[in-house]
Amino acid sequence: MSVVTDRRKLLELSKSLPAEQRSNVDVSSLVGLATEAVRRRELDHAESILQGALVVDPDHVAAWTLLGRVEQELGETDPAA
């Protein structure tokens, strides 16, 4: 699955989401759902949830942290140069 992890793209997506929709989303709850998906080893599902969470709040540290962990588990990270 392709996840948007480019901060600029996330900010663009976030701006395209109407403010009333952004304010109705509890990003911390989404991170909690993603955490549960990770525990069940449903990594693709967790990745999707986190992508949605970051569209709503591109600055959510816990979402970025968990996304990094999920991508590492999925083997989708590039080693540091």
Secondary structure, 3 states (H helix, E strand, C coil): CCCCCCHHHHHHHHHHCCHHHHHCCCHHHHHHHHHHHHHCCCHHHHHHHHHHHHHHCCCCHHHHHHHHHHHHHHCCCCCCC
